[in-house]
Amino acid sequence: MRVANTVDDLLHGVQRLGERIRDRAAETEAVRRVPPEIVDELAALGVFRMLAPGGRADPVTFVRVCEELGYADGSTGWVAMIAGATSVALRYLTPQVVAAMLADPRFCIAGVAAPFGLATPVDGGYRVRGRWPFASGCEHATWLVGGCRVAEGPHAVLMMIMPAGTMTIHDTWDVAGLRGTGSHDIEAADLFVPQEHSFSLADPRDGFPVFAQLAVGIGAVPLGIARAAIGEFTALARAKHDPMTGRSLAGKGWARAAVAEAEALRASALAYLLAEAAAPDPRGVDGVARLRLAIATANRNAARAVDLVYDAAGGTSLYASSPLQRHFRDVHAATQHAMIGPDVRETIGAVLLGEDVNTTRL
């Protein structure tokens, strides 16, 4: 796989890889991790460093790559999205540290921003201990991020970037959807982290809002899943016939209405998300709220679109041999992410109404 040197290289490379990802989707789910060969090809394309300094992805490209990979397989798309988004962490580090990390062609960073760890200041850095759940792609990562409360100092919360080999992975990811993401717990036990491997998300950065950078793929990947589900239903509807009448599923009015509504939900949400991702930066709090609303809408519309075609497929969608049941489980797993939860939508609404509200999480 040739390294992607341009945005077009990246997009075309991901599209070419998509068929092999689809062919291995059932395996990915069964073993609960993305196959190492697929990970290597994603790394070679630069997918895992899309938002790092020198990365090839502007926000619109990032959405398109994540949607394309979600279309190939929800779990693979999710792992790639998390790694690509988490690479934004390198923008907070010194050029020397960044160069050393990115020198590894297999570079892949993942982790959890929630402050489940404790960092105690010591000479030259911190002693870190903690356990973080939902670490998607942790088995493939070369570096892992963990949010930490700081025992003392100017920052209440810092992100710690730790070598993956120094941490323990606890096999906890036995779930209904996105099973192939391997989103296990990760743990650090009294691990030294040098000062230059720590940063605060509260530190200002120019350009695309950092929390939105971390969240935008949470809208994009489900839209890819929805596109795959609609495609599966379209093929099924043409092939499935009523045993009593011989009429195809595609010939039934309610099936036609379901696929039309599903496609409208998916396509409109993708257009909305791309438009907000393309808006100029820096943007004020109202603009950030609208971007976060586009992300949440994409996620919810994708789930509704999958629901429509899953229901319209009837009993066929229940079988393990039908990709529709996997798309259904995967897209509903994506809806549970905290970054598009009800409290975030409430904050967005408060901003749009001009109410006084804490906007830290936007």
Secondary structure as UniProt FT lines:
FT   HELIX           7..23
FT   HELIX           25..31
FT   HELIX           36..45
FT   HELIX           47..49
FT   TURN            50..51
FT   TURN            53..54
FT   HELIX           59..72
FT   HELIX           74..86
FT   HELIX           87..92
FT   HELIX           95..102
FT   TURN            105..106
FT   STRAND          109..122
FT   TURN            123..124
FT   STRAND          125..135
FT   TURN            136..140
FT   STRAND          143..150
FT   STRAND          157..163
FT   HELIX           164..166
FT   STRAND          168..170
FT   HELIX           179..181
FT   STRAND          184..194
FT   HELIX           195..197
FT   STRAND          198..199
FT   TURN            201..202
FT   HELIX           210..239
FT   TURN            243..245
FT   HELIX           249..251
FT   HELIX           253..278
FT   HELIX           285..313
FT   HELIX           314..318
FT   TURN            320..321
FT   HELIX           323..334
FT   TURN            335..336
FT   HELIX           338..340
FT   HELIX           342..352
FT   TURN            353..354
FT   TURN            360..361
//
